[in-house]
Amino acid sequence: MKKIIVVHPGKQHSYRLAEALKQNDMLQYYITTVYNRDNSWTNRVGNLLKGDNKKRFLTRKSLVFDENVLQYCELRGLLYLLLIRIVPRAAITRRLEKNIHYNVYKKTIKLAKKTKPDAIVFFGGVSDKHFRLKEKYCPNVKVIIDVPTPLDQYVKNVLNNDINITGDIYTKIEQSATWNVESTIPSRVYKADGFLVGSSFVKKSLMYYGADENKIKIVPYGVDVSKFKLKEYSRTDKVNFIFVGLVNRRKGIQHLLPAFARIDPDRANLHIVGKYNENDKLINKYRNNANIYFDGFVLQDELVNLYNESDVFVLPSLGEGLAQVGIEAMSCGLPIIVSENSGVNDLIVEGVEGKIVPVSNQDALYNAMKWFVDHSDKIEEMGLEAHELALKHTWEHYGCNAVRAIGEILGEA
């Protein structure tokens, strides 16, 4: 049986991958920074917090692979979580993130020299220095990179095209991390032994810069259907649309707000759920619209309630790996409107579970939303189709597909 190390300085869906490997007796270690184990700094800090912050902290734990966890750079990881909340775009935050990635991955590679796993699954941030270390300490260990989002170099091209359409140069400031990315092709694109990606859009971004198509395995993420349950349908005078995610231009908010504002306010509402910049002129232009609600960041329990109160999910994103919120919305029984770069578009059939719109196309987005307003009698039918589709994309399905994909990369197929 193959043995795998999974390493992620953060979290994302790495827990799900590690759990699937553990259940298949393939997990050697799960390595991270912040993890709630007894007597850890994470546990101590978490117990000092209150309310939602405490809840978020103490859920950094898995009952499946707890015995396989190793923590590196924990204090730096805790500091990073603080900085990313208060100064997310500051230079010190970015430098600390790079420092953590470099050192956690370096320690993992040195560990692999002793434990001799068949492969290490990294989550982004792998540099040329790491590949040199790998060749020095454990040359026979395969490198698999889970790529949760499209390459920044590729997304920059998409954003630049959007600026040419909208004239909104604030995008360069808001998306500075992407905009200032080095133009050189990351070495991981051609040095990795395999890639796990959530969608064809991420695969496209890798291939654009020279990655071998045969090394890329598309493994869509999943949804916890026990939490995101089918809603009860009821007819209302207005169609309630819901957007979920960071409220920024990469998510397409510069197209969503003006497109929705063209719809008769007596026929539709829009809930914007996610953290937003209160000083953003674009946001402030629409904050006083009577039928547009900026709900801010919410925890998962409240998000489920908002899905249940909504009719149609909308996400005109310019670049996603795979927008998990779209699968969650479908699990709750909402038809979806998503862009061709959202990742979720891979899963649905146009006109069955929802609608797919081109990126940066305000008219197409308006027409898609207007269609649901004019055909509100179709919402339940399409929502039920969306729910059935979500049942085929649970985290259990993801785990089976991820284990199979890793096996194929390691030559077991």
Number of C-alpha atoms within 10 A of each C-alpha: 7 16 17 26 25 25 28 23 27 20 15 11 15 21 19 20 23 30 21 24 24 19 12 14 13 19 21 23 25 26 25 24 24 27 27 20 18 9 8 15 16 21 18 14 14 19 14 9 14 10 7 10 12 15 14 12 19 18 11 17 15 16 7 14 19 15 11 14 19 14 17 18 17 19 14 16 23 16 13 22 16 13 18 15 10 10 13 14 16 12 11 14 20 17 11 16 21 15 13 22 24 18 15 21 26 18 13 24 24 15 16 22 16 10 14 17 21 18 22 24 23 24 24 17 19 21 15 13 12 18 20 12 15 22 13 12 16 20 14 13 19 19 23 25 24 23 21 20 21 24 25 18 21 18 21 22 12 17 22 17 14 23 17 10 11 14 11 14 13 14 18 17 12 16 16 13 15 18 19 13 12 10 11 8 13 17 14 22 20 16 14 17 18 27 29 25 25 27 28 23 25 28 25 17 18 26 15 14 16 12 21 18 13 9 17 25 23 17 23 26 27 23 24 16 19 9 13 24 18 21 21 10 16 8 11 11 10 16 23 20 25 24 25 26 19 17 21 20 23 22 21 21 22 21 21 24 20 17 20 22 17 11 16 13 15 11 15 21 23 25 21 24 20 18 16 17 14 10 8 12 11 18 18 12 11 16 15 11 13 11 19 20 16 18 14 16 17 15 11 11 10 11 19 20 13 18 28 19 16 22 29 28 26 28 26 28 26 22 27 23 23 28 25 20 18 27 28 26 34 32 32 27 34 34 31 33 28 27 27 20 28 28 26 28 24 16 16 20 12 13 12 16 25 25 22 26 24 16 22 23 18 21 14 16 27 20 15 20 24 20 13 22 22 11 11 18 11 14 23 19 15 21 27 22 20 27 25 16 18 25 17 14 20 20 20 17 17 21 23 15 19 24 17 16 22 22 13 14 21 17 8 10 9
